[in-house]
């Protein structure tokens, strides 16, 4: 998938201002940047987004930051300084979307909340991401991904039945909240095409996570039962889980009448087809305690590759469990050109994950890695019409910083 030529990405011509830390707002803005929007990341001088302090590091740059903030420009502004806040107002006036994930109320205290900007920026789409939402009894509390996984119920259904609760391996609440924020922003831009007015959007980690519990909601609202930890097993179907092989694990999904028959035949388990306990997927789920050991009595004697080969040939859904190093060198992803190299002024090519959104006519943007802190301060201010002498004065006063000010030596910064 080649880089999108200038002006052909879906959101070309849209300007986004991001005031983000760590994951939710930066991930939302990254989606918009991938789709062609000009994203201006507003960061604190000297420290920047706290993700800059997270290793591993490539030279002086945070490797995660380089991926999470690709295709963006960086402006270092002290928003607590009245001149810095005024600069942000000017920037918002030039923008279509503002995305932020500071604590609820923080932007209002700076005089930069939605209502503060709405009078002069009526077309602005303003997206606020937070742990618990902008109101309600939890709104004032800090909300990180693991807390949202806990309160949403996700941790209660993740892990083996006889283990303690486990969080998902990736910060799923942060990331899904970011995706909802980006989707909401694009939808609000579409609505603005009709009404001529922007609007305020409130997305939270908690509600984003709860929205994913479709199967658990189906069970609770039908039966009043709470979901349980099932390991890799499905909530209602079987076999739909990881099973042991001689050299590891393989996932299988033989839940339809056809795939169940073909699964059993491919592995020499035809006797299971005549067992009334396993007649339907619901029956098989109810008798997983005997079904899975019977399956593993065979799969544990076979290498993962042989199991996958047999089941692939039979048309049964299956896959080996890949480690992340295998994923990032995967032949399928390579042939689909999913991984790509982004330019960086200090580091040269920086490997990136691709966008999963593939457009036939307006491909996603492939431009730069996460920017150096303050790299675009002077350029963005010049674009706003600030004369060179005022930019120099703001720099001298410490209201804004350019790239020469750099960032610190990697100590912890803030709480996001």
Secondary structure, DSSP 4 states (H G I P E B T S, - for coil): -PPPPTT-STTTT-EEEEE--SSHHHHHHHHHHHTT-EEEEEE-TTT-SGGGG-S-EETTEEHHHHHHTTTEEEEEE-TTSHHHHHHHHHHHHT-SEEEE-SPTTHHHHTT-SHHHHHTT-TT-EEEEEESS-SSSTTTTS---HHHHHHHTSTGGGSS-TTS-----SS-HHHHHHHHHHHHHHHHHHHHHHHHS---EEEEEHHHHHHTT-HHHHHHHHHH-PPP---TT--SS-SSEEEEE-SSSEEEEE--SHHHHHHHHHHTT-GGGGG-GGGSSHHHHHHTHHHHHHHHHHHHTTS-HHHHHHHHHHHT--EEE---HHHHTT-HHHHHTT--EEEB-TTT--EEEPPPS---SSSPPP--BPSPPTTTTHHHHHHHTT--HHHHHHHHHHTSEE-GGG---SS------
